[in-house]
Amino acid sequence: METVERAEELWCVDGLTFDEVAARTHVAASTLKRWAEKYGWRAKRDEIRQALASIRADTIRLRARLIQNCLASMNAMDAFAVAKMEEMALKAAEIADKRAEATPSSLPLREIASDADAVAALEEAVGLRLNAMLASPDKVTLSALREVKQVLDLLGDMRAAAGAAAKDGTPSLERGLSADTADRIRALLGGETP
């Protein structure tokens, strides 16, 4: 029953798809769909979505009223209430950003069978990272730009190595990334090298 409850929470509250819930709970999507029918998950999901929308709308109205009261009275208690409400709104936005960043990509995993495959996959990842940064200008920081520059430098080295191997005509006997390249990628992504 614990698995059913966890699956229900992921689908109804978190809004995941059946396939995403299946991946997290290791229960077949067809079984999840049967549970959804049996336990009325669709109605619960709709009810939760409506409640969340109502809470968001009420919170926005409350923030507006608090700000209006503060401006009208210039009372210290009203100003404190506004400051606390805005602090909570910022924290909620940060949590939502972190959840969005932590959510695994819906892109299919690629098979990396050669240096050229690794270059193509890394180029795609860099493109996705840049697009995400540019979509939220507040995320464009000097350290983030340095990381992107390092990855672009690594990509240049990898392209050159892959091009040299192609011109040489000697097929690489190794499949996947070299240990050195994998260590460099780990270091750039903030992981530890073995």
N, C-alpha and C positions, 0 to 999 in steps of 0.2 A: 504493500500500500504506500510505502514511503516513496518508491519510484514513481508511482502514479501521481502523488502529490507534487513531487519535484517537477515532473513533466508538465503537469497542469500549471504550475507557477511560471515555468519558462514560457509556455505558450500563451497563457491568459494574461499574465502580468507583464512579463518582459517582451511579449509580442514577437517571439521567435517563430520561424516557420517550422513545420513538422520535420523537415530534413535537418534543420539546425538543432532541434530538440533531440532528434534521433542520434545525432553525432555526440551530444553531451551526455545523454542518458544510456546510450548503447541499447536502445529499444527500437525496433523496426518502425519506420514511419507508418506502415499500414496498421500496426498495433496502436500507435498513438492516435490515428484517425478513428479507430474503433472506440478507444477510450473517450475521445472527444465527443462522440455521439452518445455513448453510454452515460457519461457524467455531465453532459450539458455544457461543455467548455465554451462553445460559441456564444451562448447567452452571457456567460460569466465574462468572457473577453470583451464583449460589447459594453456590458455594465461597467467594467473597470475603465475602459477607454473613455466613456462618458463621464465617469467620476473624475478621472485625471484631467480631462479638458475643463471641467467645471472648477476644479481646484486651481488650475493655472489661470483661468479667467478671474476667479475671485481674488487670487493673490495679486494680480495686476491691478484690479480695482482697489484693493486694500492699500497697495503701495501708493497709488495716485491720491487716495484720500489722506493718507498720512502726510504726504508731501504738501497737499493743499492746507491741511491743518497747521503744519509747521510754518508754512509761509504766512498764514493768516495770524497766528499767535506769536510766532518767534519764541515760543516757550522751550526751555531746555529739555523738558521731558518729551515733547513732540519731536525735537531734533534728534534725541537719543533713539526714539522709536524708529524714525526714518533711517538713521544710520544702521541700526541693527537689522532692519528689514532689507536694506540694500546689501548688507554684508551676507545675509542668508541667500539673497538672489545670486550674488557673485559665487558663493560656494556651490550652489546648485548648478550653475553654469560650468564651473570647473569640474564637478563630478560628471556631468553629462559629457564634457570634452574627454575626460579620462576614459569613460566607458566606451565612447566612440573610438578612441585610439586603441583600446584593448580588445575591441571586437575583432575577431579574426576576419581577414579578408574573404570575400566570397569568390575570389579568383581561384580557378583550379590550380592545383600544384603542378609545376612543370617538371619534366624529367630533364635533368642536367647531365647530358652524355658527353659533352665536349666543352672546350674553352669558349667556343662560339655561342653555345647554348647558355653558358654562365654569363657571358657578356650581355646577351639579349635579355636574360631574366633580370640582371642587375640594372640595365638601362630602364626596363619597365618599372622596377621598384623605385628608382630615382625619380622617374617621371611622376609616379603616383605621390611620392613624398613631396615633390615640389608643388604639385597641384594642390595638395592638402595645405601646405604652408601658405601658398598664395591666396587660397580661399579664405584664410583667416590671417589677415596681415599682422595681428598681434603676435602670431607665432613666428614671424620672421625676426630672428635674433641673430646677432653676430656669431654666436656659437653654432646655431643651426646652419648658417651660411658656410661656416668653416667646415662643418661635417659634410655638407653637400660638395664643397670644393675637393675635400679629400676623396670622396667617393668618385667624383668625376676624374680625378687624377688616377685613381686605381683603375677605373674603366679604360682610360687611355692606355695604361700599361697593359691591361688585359687584351685590348683590341690589337695592340702592337704585337703581343706574343701570339695571339691567334692568327694574325696576318702573316707573321714570320713562319709559323708552322704550315700554313696553307701554301705559301710560296715555296717552301722547302720541299713540299710534296710528300713529306714523311708523315704518315698518319700517327697520331698520338696513341700510344699503347694504354695510357691512363684514361679512365673514364671519370667524368666529373671534374671537380676543382682540384687544383694542386693543394697540398697542405699549406704552402706559403700563402696562396691566394685566400684560402679559407680562413687562415689566421688573421690576415689583413682585414677581411670583411667583418669577422667577429670583433676585432678591435674597433673598427669604425662604428659598428652598431652598439658599442658599449658592453660587449660581452667579454668574458675572460678568455685568454688563449690558453690552451692546455700546457 
